[in-house]
Amino acid sequence: MTTADPLLNAAGLHKSYGPTPALDGADFSVRPGEVVAVMGPSGSGKSTLLHCLAGIIRPDSGTVHYRERELSAMSDAERSALRRSEFGFIFQFGQLVPELTCTENVALPLRLTGMGRREAEKRATGWLERLEVDDVRHHRPGQVSGGQGQRVAVARALVTGPRVVFADEPTGALDSLNGERVMQLLTDAAHDTGAAVVLVTHEARVAAYSDREIVVRDGRVRDMAGAL
C-alpha cells in the first residue's frame, strides 16, 4: 500500500434527507493505488458517502478535496467533466447499454470525450483482453453471463485511465466464484495503474481484497486500522 499523500480526502461530512441524517461528521481519505473497502449495515450511509466523494451529491456541510480541489466549489459542468475523465464507476448490475456491443460499451466513455471510434474501440479491446472477456467483444450485454458482463463493466470503468474508481457493490449480483475473479482482476488493475478504489460492500470476502477497511455506522466512519 502506498504512503503517498491522499488523492481524495473528506472531512466532517454531514448529509440529511429531511429529518434523517445519512452522514454525521464522516471523514475519509484514499491514496493513489490504495483499495479502501467501505462497509456497514444497510442504511448506514455507505452509498451517501460514495456519492459525496464522487461529487454526485453535495454534502450539507463538510468538505471533499480531490487533488487539492474542493468538489463543492466546482460547477456542475466541472464536476461532470471530472466524472467523465478522472473518475470511473462500477455498479452492482453493471448498467451496460443493451443496444451496444461489449466493445462499444467499453469505448463509450472515450467516445464521450471526443475520441475517434477506431482508437476508442482499439483501447476498449485492449481492456477486454486484460479482463479476460475479449471473446465476447462483439456480443451485446444480454448475450453474456453475469460474470462476463461485470468484467465488461470493470473494463469500461478503467478504459479512461481514471485516478479514482468508485465501486458500489460490484459483486452483489454474482456468485462467489465470479465475484472473486472480478475482484482479483479489479484490484490487480488498480494496483498496476495506480488508481485508487473506493469499494462499497457488505461482504467480508470482497472486503478482503482491499488494503484497508472502514465501517460506516450511524453516519460516522471508523477506520478498522485505526488510521482515522
C-alpha positions as CSV (number, residue, x, y, z in Angstrom):
1,M,0.0,0.0,0.0
2,T,1.3,3.4,-0.9
3,T,2.3,6.0,1.6
4,A,1.7,9.0,-0.8
5,D,-0.5,11.9,0.3
6,P,-4.3,11.3,0.0
7,L,-5.7,11.7,-3.5
8,L,-9.2,12.1,-2.2
9,N,-9.9,13.5,1.2
10,A,-13.2,14.3,3.0
11,A,-13.6,16.0,6.4
12,G,-16.7,16.5,8.6
13,L,-19.3,15.4,6.1
14,H,-22.9,15.9,7.0
15,K,-25.9,15.0,4.8
16,S,-29.5,14.6,5.8
17,Y,-32.6,13.7,3.9
18,G,-35.4,15.5,5.6
19,P,-35.1,14.9,9.3
20,T,-33.0,11.8,8.8
21,P,-29.2,12.2,8.9
22,A,-27.3,9.9,6.5
23,L,-23.8,11.3,7.3
24,D,-23.0,12.8,10.7
25,G,-19.4,14.1,10.6
26,A,-17.9,11.5,8.4
27,D,-14.1,11.6,7.5
28,F,-12.5,9.7,4.7
29,S,-9.2,9.5,2.7
30,V,-7.8,7.3,0.0
31,R,-4.3,7.3,-1.6
32,P,-3.1,6.6,-5.1
33,G,-3.1,2.8,-5.7
34,E,-5.0,2.1,-2.5
35,V,-8.2,0.0,-2.3
36,V,-10.4,1.0,0.6
37,A,-13.5,-1.1,1.4
38,V,-16.4,0.8,2.9
39,M,-18.6,-1.5,5.0
40,G,-21.6,-1.1,7.2
41,P,-25.2,-2.2,7.7
42,S,-27.9,-1.2,5.3
43,G,-28.9,2.4,5.7
44,S,-25.7,3.3,7.5
45,G,-24.7,5.9,4.9
46,K,-22.2,3.9,2.7
47,S,-23.8,4.9,-0.6
48,T,-24.3,8.5,0.5
49,L,-20.6,8.7,1.4
50,L,-19.6,7.3,-2.0
51,H,-21.9,9.8,-3.8
52,C,-20.5,12.7,-1.9
53,L,-16.9,11.6,-2.6
54,A,-17.7,11.3,-6.3
55,G,-19.3,14.7,-6.5
56,I,-22.7,13.3,-7.4
57,I,-24.4,14.9,-4.5
58,R,-23.2,17.9,-2.3
59,P,-23.0,17.4,1.4
60,D,-24.9,19.8,3.6
61,S,-21.6,20.7,5.3
62,G,-18.0,19.5,5.3
63,T,-15.5,19.3,2.5
64,V,-14.3,16.9,-0.2
65,H,-11.0,17.6,-1.8
66,Y,-9.7,15.8,-4.9
67,R,-6.1,16.7,-5.7
68,E,-6.4,19.8,-3.5
69,R,-9.6,21.0,-5.4
70,E,-12.8,21.2,-3.4
71,L,-15.6,19.4,-5.2
72,S,-18.4,21.6,-3.8
73,A,-16.7,24.7,-5.1
74,M,-16.8,23.3,-8.7
75,S,-19.7,24.0,-11.1
76,D,-22.0,21.1,-12.1
77,A,-20.2,21.1,-15.5
78,E,-16.8,20.9,-13.9
79,R,-17.9,18.0,-11.7
80,S,-19.4,16.2,-14.6
81,A,-16.2,16.6,-16.6
82,L,-14.3,15.2,-13.7
83,R,-16.5,12.2,-13.5
84,R,-16.0,11.5,-17.2
85,S,-12.3,11.9,-17.3
86,E,-10.8,11.1,-13.9
87,F,-13.4,9.0,-12.0
88,G,-14.6,5.5,-13.0
89,F,-17.8,3.8,-11.8
90,I,-18.8,0.2,-11.3
91,F,-22.3,-0.6,-10.2
92,Q,-23.9,-3.8,-8.8
93,F,-25.7,-4.7,-12.0
94,G,-23.2,-3.3,-14.5
95,Q,-25.6,-0.9,-16.2
96,L,-24.3,-1.6,-19.7
97,V,-26.1,-0.2,-22.6
98,P,-28.1,-3.1,-24.0
99,E,-28.2,-1.9,-27.6
100,L,-24.3,-1.6,-27.8
101,T,-21.8,-4.4,-28.2
102,C,-19.4,-5.1,-25.3
103,T,-16.7,-3.3,-27.2
104,E,-18.9,-0.3,-27.9
105,N,-19.9,-0.2,-24.2
106,V,-16.3,-0.1,-23.1
107,A,-15.4,2.5,-25.7
108,L,-18.4,4.8,-24.8
109,P,-16.6,6.9,-22.1
110,L,-13.8,7.6,-24.6
111,R,-16.2,8.5,-27.3
112,L,-17.9,10.9,-25.0
113,T,-14.6,12.7,-24.5
114,G,-14.3,13.2,-28.3
115,M,-12.0,10.3,-29.2
116,G,-12.5,8.8,-32.7
117,R,-14.3,5.5,-32.9
118,R,-11.3,3.4,-34.2
119,E,-8.9,4.5,-31.5
120,A,-11.6,4.2,-28.8
121,E,-12.5,0.7,-29.8
122,K,-8.9,-0.3,-30.0
123,R,-8.3,0.8,-26.4
124,A,-11.6,-0.9,-25.4
125,T,-10.4,-4.2,-27.0
126,G,-7.2,-4.0,-25.0
127,W,-9.1,-3.7,-21.7
128,L,-11.4,-6.5,-22.7
129,E,-8.4,-8.7,-23.3
130,R,-6.9,-7.7,-19.9
131,L,-10.2,-8.5,-18.1
132,E,-10.3,-11.9,-20.0
133,V,-13.6,-11.2,-21.9
134,D,-12.3,-10.4,-25.4
135,D,-14.1,-13.4,-26.7
136,V,-17.5,-11.6,-26.1
137,R,-16.4,-8.3,-27.6
138,H,-19.0,-8.5,-30.4
139,H,-21.8,-9.7,-28.1
140,R,-24.5,-7.4,-26.6
141,P,-24.9,-7.4,-22.8
142,G,-28.0,-9.7,-23.0
143,Q,-25.9,-12.4,-24.7
144,V,-23.2,-12.7,-21.9
145,S,-23.2,-14.2,-18.4
146,G,-23.4,-12.0,-15.3
147,G,-19.7,-12.5,-14.6
148,Q,-18.7,-11.6,-18.1
149,G,-20.9,-8.6,-18.1
150,Q,-19.4,-7.3,-14.8
151,R,-15.9,-7.7,-16.2
152,V,-17.0,-5.6,-19.2
153,A,-18.3,-3.0,-16.7
154,V,-14.9,-3.0,-15.0
155,A,-13.2,-2.5,-18.3
156,R,-15.5,0.4,-19.1
157,A,-14.6,2.0,-15.7
158,L,-10.9,1.6,-16.3
159,V,-10.6,2.4,-20.0
160,T,-10.2,6.2,-19.5
161,G,-7.3,5.7,-17.0
162,P,-9.2,7.1,-14.0
163,R,-7.4,8.2,-10.9
164,V,-10.3,7.0,-8.7
165,V,-12.7,4.1,-9.2
166,F,-15.9,4.0,-7.3
167,A,-17.3,0.5,-7.0
168,D,-20.8,0.2,-5.4
169,E,-21.4,-3.5,-4.5
170,P,-19.7,-4.6,-7.7
171,T,-20.1,-8.3,-6.9
172,G,-23.5,-8.2,-5.3
173,A,-25.2,-9.9,-8.3
174,L,-22.6,-12.5,-8.8
175,D,-21.9,-16.0,-7.4
176,S,-18.8,-16.3,-5.2
177,L,-16.5,-17.7,-7.9
178,N,-17.3,-14.9,-10.4
179,G,-17.3,-12.3,-7.6
180,E,-13.8,-13.3,-6.5
181,R,-12.5,-13.3,-10.1
182,V,-13.9,-9.8,-10.7
183,M,-12.3,-8.5,-7.5
184,Q,-9.0,-10.1,-8.3
185,L,-8.9,-8.5,-11.8
186,L,-10.2,-5.1,-10.5
187,T,-7.6,-4.9,-7.7
188,D,-4.8,-6.1,-9.9
189,A,-5.6,-3.5,-12.5
190,A,-5.9,-0.7,-9.9
191,H,-2.5,-1.6,-8.3
192,D,-0.9,-1.7,-11.8
193,T,-2.3,1.6,-12.9
194,G,-2.1,3.5,-9.6
195,A,-5.8,4.1,-9.4
196,A,-7.4,4.5,-6.0
197,V,-10.5,2.3,-5.5
198,V,-13.4,3.2,-3.1
199,L,-15.3,-0.1,-2.7
200,V,-18.7,-0.2,-1.1
201,T,-19.6,-3.7,0.1
202,H,-21.3,-5.7,2.9
203,E,-19.4,-8.9,2.1
204,A,-16.2,-9.7,4.1
205,R,-14.9,-11.9,1.3
206,V,-15.0,-8.9,-1.0
207,A,-13.5,-6.5,1.5
208,A,-10.6,-8.9,2.0
209,Y,-9.3,-7.7,-1.4
210,S,-8.8,-4.2,-0.1
211,D,-5.8,-2.7,1.5
212,R,-7.8,-1.1,4.3
213,E,-11.4,-1.4,5.6
214,I,-13.6,1.3,7.1
215,V,-17.0,0.9,8.7
216,V,-19.8,3.4,8.4
217,R,-22.3,3.3,11.2
218,D,-24.9,5.9,12.1
219,G,-23.3,8.3,9.6
220,R,-19.9,8.2,11.1
221,V,-16.7,6.5,9.9
222,R,-14.4,4.2,11.8
223,D,-11.2,3.0,10.2
224,M,-10.5,-0.6,11.2
225,A,-6.8,0.0,11.0
226,G,-7.1,3.0,13.4
227,A,-5.9,5.5,10.8
228,L,-8.9,7.8,11.1
